[in-house]
Amino acid sequence: MQNISLMSVIESVEKNNIIFGPINSRRFGMSLGIDLSPSRKQCNFDCLYCELAPAATVANQKETISVHEIINELQKHLDENIDVITLTANGEPTLYPYLDELIDAINAIKGNTKTLILTNSATLVDEKVYKSLLKLDQVKLSLDAVTPEVFKKIDRPHTSIKIEDIIQKVQAFSKEYSGKLFIEILFVHGLNDTQEEVAKLNEVLLSINATRIDLGTIDRPPAYPVIGISYKELHELAQLFNNSLPIHIASRQHAEANNTNYNNDEIRNTLDKRPLTQEDIELLFDDASKQRLQKLLDNGEIITKKLGALEFYIPATNSKRRRQK
């Protein structure tokens, strides 16, 4: 399960390059990537939507690179303009057997730069991996489905992996972790985009302490013959989640503007139900609605709130809202 917008840059570099970027990630800032499996795909999932070629799942990496080699390459590229060092892979980065040592080595040289890992969450059941991720500044966990049948269909996990175990560990990790925790859900048409699955996801997400929950869909040619959903459908699904959850629509690459007219009450109600970014506003609101929003900002009825690297519009009355645990 990969973060598509960050992983796609791998295609433009030599296959055996460990470091890629920096790229300007809208969600995480200027990112310098570390590929922990540069020579081949090594993953415990074979997701239907992955942009990498299909491959048999594995429980462990067979081909590895040394911590010394990674740190040596990182030091050549790391500078003060980098916001985040992103651990990722052609596959699942937490399968890297020296992850704990690598994180310690990066923390020793990173200075003010933040660390981030993009993981499919499955190896949180491994206590060593669990404890290693606690040392990072930011963690992005994927959680595409929470019912066993949908999970198996969309993520095609290694035989030993059970979604019930993953959920339990994600919940525990979110309570213990002191950094910024991001959850990513990638929707595939006809699989995890049903109201039933969203209701189950909503129930689980309410038990997780997340900085932000990113909803996305397929943005790149997938490994298998599946398709994504539209921005409009993503927006509709977002409305089904509890309004205390920090939901963000991440996929906009092929979004079409709706140019809908909202009066003041509709703007307030929309932002009360689901905070929006400026990009959302550009896609959803017509010009008159944007002007109304600006007036609500000017008179203090609407304010902005930052979650991670993103800024959201919310009603001023919601600024101190807390989710009931």
C-alpha positions as CSV (number, residue, x, y, z in Angstrom):
1,M,0.0,0.0,0.0
2,Q,1.8,3.1,-1.2
3,N,1.5,6.8,-1.0
4,I,1.0,7.3,-4.7
5,S,1.9,10.9,-5.1
6,L,5.3,10.4,-3.4
7,M,6.1,7.0,-4.9
8,S,5.5,8.1,-8.5
9,V,8.7,10.1,-8.5
10,I,10.7,6.8,-8.4
11,E,9.9,6.3,-12.0
12,S,12.1,9.2,-13.0
13,V,15.3,7.9,-11.2
14,E,17.7,5.1,-11.8
15,K,16.3,1.8,-10.4
16,N,19.1,1.4,-7.9
17,N,19.1,4.9,-6.5
18,I,18.5,5.0,-2.8
19,I,17.7,8.7,-2.5
20,F,15.0,10.4,-4.7
21,G,13.8,13.9,-4.8
22,P,13.6,16.4,-3.2
23,I,10.0,16.8,-4.3
24,N,7.5,19.3,-3.0
25,S,4.8,17.3,-1.3
26,R,1.6,19.3,-0.7
27,R,0.8,17.3,2.4
28,F,4.3,17.0,4.0
29,G,6.4,19.8,2.5
30,M,9.8,19.5,0.7
31,S,10.5,15.8,0.9
32,L,13.7,13.9,0.4
33,G,12.9,10.2,-0.1
34,I,14.8,7.1,0.9
35,D,13.9,3.9,-1.0
36,L,14.6,1.0,1.3
37,S,14.1,-1.5,-1.5
38,P,15.6,0.2,-4.6
39,S,16.4,-3.0,-6.7
40,R,13.0,-4.7,-6.7
41,K,9.4,-4.8,-5.2
42,Q,9.4,-6.4,-1.8
43,C,6.0,-6.1,-0.1
44,N,3.7,-8.0,2.2
45,F,0.7,-6.6,0.2
46,D,-0.1,-6.9,-3.5
47,C,-2.6,-4.1,-3.6
48,L,-4.9,-3.9,-6.6
49,Y,-4.2,-0.2,-7.1
50,C,-0.4,-0.3,-6.7
51,E,1.4,1.4,-9.6
52,L,4.2,-1.2,-9.3
53,A,4.0,-4.4,-11.2
54,P,2.2,-7.4,-9.5
55,A,4.5,-9.5,-7.4
56,A,4.1,-12.3,-4.9
57,T,3.9,-11.1,-1.3
58,V,6.8,-11.6,1.1
59,A,7.1,-11.6,4.9
60,N,10.8,-10.4,4.8
61,Q,13.2,-8.5,2.5
62,K,15.5,-10.8,0.6
63,E,17.6,-8.1,-1.0
64,T,18.8,-5.4,1.4
65,I,21.1,-2.4,1.5
66,S,23.3,-1.4,4.5
67,V,22.5,1.4,6.9
68,H,26.0,2.8,6.2
69,E,25.2,3.0,2.5
70,I,21.9,4.7,3.1
71,I,23.4,7.3,5.5
72,N,26.3,8.0,3.2
73,E,23.9,8.8,0.4
74,L,21.6,10.8,2.6
75,Q,24.4,13.0,3.8
76,K,25.1,13.9,0.2
77,H,21.6,15.3,-0.4
78,L,20.4,16.5,3.0
79,D,20.4,20.3,3.5
80,E,18.4,23.0,5.4
81,N,15.8,23.3,2.6
82,I,14.5,19.8,3.3
83,D,11.3,19.7,5.5
84,V,11.1,15.9,5.8
85,I,13.1,12.8,5.2
86,T,10.6,10.2,3.9
87,L,11.2,6.5,4.4
88,T,9.5,4.5,1.7
89,A,10.2,1.6,-0.6
90,N,9.4,-0.3,-3.8
91,G,7.1,-2.2,-1.5
92,E,6.8,-2.0,2.3
93,P,9.6,0.0,4.0
94,T,9.0,-1.6,7.5
95,L,10.2,-4.9,6.0
96,Y,13.7,-3.4,6.0
97,P,15.5,-5.6,8.6
98,Y,17.7,-2.8,10.0
99,L,15.0,-0.2,10.3
100,D,15.6,0.6,14.0
101,E,19.3,1.2,13.5
102,L,18.6,3.3,10.4
103,I,16.1,5.5,12.3
104,D,18.7,6.0,15.1
105,A,21.3,6.9,12.5
106,I,19.0,9.4,10.7
107,N,18.0,11.0,14.0
108,A,21.6,11.6,14.8
109,I,22.2,13.7,11.7
110,K,18.9,15.2,10.7
111,G,19.0,18.3,12.7
112,N,15.7,20.2,12.5
113,T,14.5,18.1,9.6
114,K,11.5,15.9,10.4
115,T,11.3,12.2,9.7
116,L,8.3,10.4,8.1
117,I,7.5,6.8,7.1
118,L,4.8,5.7,4.6
119,T,3.7,2.2,5.7
120,N,0.7,-0.1,5.1
121,S,0.4,-0.6,8.9
122,A,0.6,-4.4,8.8
123,T,4.0,-4.8,10.6
124,L,2.9,-2.8,13.6
125,V,2.1,-6.3,15.0
126,D,5.9,-6.8,15.2
127,E,6.9,-5.2,18.5
128,K,10.3,-4.2,17.2
129,V,8.8,-2.3,14.3
130,Y,6.2,-0.8,16.6
131,K,8.9,0.6,18.9
132,S,11.0,1.8,16.0
133,L,8.2,3.9,14.5
134,L,7.7,5.6,17.9
135,K,11.1,7.3,17.2
136,L,9.9,9.1,14.1
137,D,8.5,12.6,13.9
138,Q,5.6,11.6,11.6
139,V,4.0,8.3,10.6
140,K,1.5,7.7,7.8
141,L,-0.5,4.5,8.2
142,S,-2.6,3.1,5.4
143,L,-6.0,1.6,6.3
144,D,-8.0,1.0,3.2
145,A,-10.6,-1.4,4.7
146,V,-11.5,-2.8,8.1
147,T,-13.7,-5.8,7.2
148,P,-11.7,-8.9,6.5
149,E,-13.4,-9.7,3.1
150,V,-12.8,-6.2,1.7
151,F,-9.3,-5.9,3.1
152,K,-8.3,-9.2,1.4
153,K,-9.8,-8.1,-1.9
154,I,-8.2,-4.7,-2.1
155,D,-4.9,-5.1,-0.4
156,R,-4.2,-8.8,-1.1
157,P,-2.1,-9.3,2.0
158,H,0.5,-12.0,2.8
159,T,-1.3,-15.1,4.2
160,S,-0.3,-14.4,7.8
161,I,-1.8,-10.9,8.0
162,K,-5.2,-10.3,9.6
163,I,-6.9,-6.9,9.6
164,E,-8.2,-7.4,13.1
165,D,-4.6,-7.5,14.4
166,I,-3.7,-4.4,12.4
167,I,-6.6,-2.4,13.8
168,Q,-5.7,-3.3,17.3
169,K,-2.1,-2.2,16.9
170,V,-3.0,1.0,15.0
171,Q,-5.4,1.9,17.9
172,A,-2.7,1.2,20.5
173,F,0.0,3.0,18.5
174,S,-2.1,6.1,18.1
175,K,-2.5,6.4,21.9
176,E,1.2,5.9,22.6
177,Y,2.8,7.9,19.7
178,S,3.8,11.5,20.5
179,G,4.4,12.6,16.9
180,K,2.0,13.5,14.0
181,L,0.0,10.5,12.9
182,F,-1.6,10.4,9.5
183,I,-4.1,7.8,8.3
184,E,-4.6,7.3,4.5
185,I,-7.6,5.5,2.9
186,L,-7.4,4.9,-0.8
187,F,-10.8,4.2,-2.4
188,V,-11.3,1.8,-5.3
189,H,-14.5,1.8,-7.2
190,G,-16.8,-1.1,-6.2
191,L,-14.7,-2.4,-3.3
192,N,-14.3,-0.1,-0.3
193,D,-16.5,2.8,-1.4
194,T,-19.7,1.4,-0.1
195,Q,-21.7,3.0,2.7
196,E,-21.3,-0.2,4.7
197,E,-17.5,-0.2,4.6
198,V,-17.3,3.6,5.2
199,A,-19.5,3.1,8.3
200,K,-17.2,0.4,9.6
201,L,-14.1,2.6,8.8
202,N,-15.8,5.5,10.6
203,E,-16.3,3.4,13.7
204,V,-12.7,2.4,13.8
205,L,-11.3,5.8,13.1
206,L,-13.2,7.3,16.0
207,S,-11.0,5.1,18.2
208,I,-7.7,6.3,16.7
209,N,-6.0,9.6,17.6
210,A,-4.9,10.9,14.2
211,T,-3.6,14.3,13.2
212,R,-5.2,14.0,9.8
213,I,-7.1,11.4,7.8
214,D,-6.4,11.6,4.1
215,L,-9.0,10.2,1.6
216,G,-7.6,9.4,-1.8
217,T,-8.2,7.3,-4.9
218,I,-6.3,5.9,-7.9
219,D,-4.1,8.6,-9.5
220,R,-1.7,6.4,-11.5
221,P,-2.1,3.3,-13.8
222,P,-2.8,0.4,-11.4
223,A,-1.3,-3.1,-11.4
224,Y,-4.7,-4.7,-11.8
225,P,-7.8,-3.7,-13.9
226,V,-9.5,-1.5,-11.2
227,I,-10.6,2.1,-11.3
228,G,-10.8,5.0,-8.8
229,I,-13.7,7.2,-7.9
230,S,-14.2,10.9,-8.8
231,Y,-13.5,13.9,-6.6
232,K,-17.3,14.4,-6.3
233,E,-17.7,10.8,-5.0
234,L,-14.8,11.4,-2.6
235,H,-16.5,14.5,-1.3
236,E,-19.7,12.6,-0.8
237,L,-17.9,9.8,1.0
238,A,-16.2,12.4,3.2
239,Q,-19.7,13.6,4.4
240,L,-20.4,10.1,5.8
241,F,-17.6,10.3,8.4
242,N,-18.2,11.8,11.8
243,N,-17.6,15.5,11.7
244,S,-15.1,15.3,14.6
245,L,-12.7,13.4,12.4
246,P,-9.9,15.4,10.7
247,I,-10.9,14.3,7.2
248,H,-9.0,15.6,4.2
249,I,-9.5,14.8,0.5
250,A,-6.1,14.1,-0.8
251,S,-6.7,13.1,-4.5
252,R,-7.4,16.0,-6.8
253,Q,-5.3,15.2,-9.9
254,H,-8.2,14.6,-12.2
255,A,-10.8,16.6,-10.3
256,E,-13.4,18.6,-12.2
257,A,-14.7,21.9,-10.7
258,N,-18.3,21.8,-9.5
259,N,-18.7,25.6,-9.3
260,T,-21.7,25.2,-6.9
261,N,-23.4,28.3,-5.4
262,Y,-23.5,28.3,-1.6
263,N,-25.3,30.9,0.5
264,N,-23.8,31.9,3.9
265,D,-25.7,29.3,5.9
266,E,-24.7,26.6,3.5
267,I,-21.1,27.6,3.7
268,R,-21.3,27.5,7.5
269,N,-23.0,24.1,7.5
270,T,-20.6,22.7,4.9
271,L,-17.5,23.7,6.9
272,D,-19.1,22.6,10.2
273,K,-19.7,19.1,8.7
274,R,-16.4,18.9,6.9
275,P,-13.6,21.5,7.0
276,L,-12.2,22.3,3.6
277,T,-8.8,23.5,2.2
278,Q,-8.4,26.3,-0.3
279,E,-8.0,23.6,-3.0
280,D,-11.4,22.2,-2.0
281,I,-12.9,25.7,-2.2
282,E,-11.5,26.2,-5.7
283,L,-13.1,23.0,-6.8
284,L,-16.5,23.3,-5.0
285,F,-17.4,27.0,-4.8
286,D,-18.4,29.3,-7.6
287,D,-17.1,32.9,-7.6
288,A,-20.0,34.4,-5.6
289,S,-19.6,31.7,-2.9
290,K,-15.9,32.4,-2.7
291,Q,-16.7,36.1,-2.1
292,R,-19.2,35.1,0.6
293,L,-16.6,32.9,2.3
294,Q,-14.1,35.8,2.3
295,K,-16.6,38.1,4.0
296,L,-17.2,35.4,6.7
297,L,-13.4,35.2,7.1
298,D,-13.2,39.0,7.4
299,N,-15.9,39.2,10.1
300,G,-14.4,36.2,12.1
301,E,-17.2,33.7,11.6
302,I,-14.9,31.4,9.7
303,I,-11.2,30.9,10.7
304,T,-8.4,28.7,9.5
305,K,-6.8,25.8,11.4
306,K,-3.6,23.9,10.5
307,L,-3.5,20.1,10.5
308,G,-0.1,18.9,9.5
309,A,1.1,20.9,6.5
310,L,-2.4,21.8,5.4
311,E,-4.7,24.7,6.4
312,F,-8.5,24.2,6.7
313,Y,-11.4,26.6,6.9
314,I,-13.7,25.9,9.9
315,P,-16.4,27.8,11.7
316,A,-15.0,29.9,14.6
317,T,-17.3,28.1,17.0
318,N,-15.6,24.8,16.2
319,S,-12.1,26.0,17.0
320,K,-12.2,24.4,20.5
321,R,-14.3,21.4,19.6
322,R,-12.9,18.2,21.1
323,R,-13.9,14.7,20.1
324,Q,-15.4,12.7,22.9
325,K,-13.3,9.6,23.7
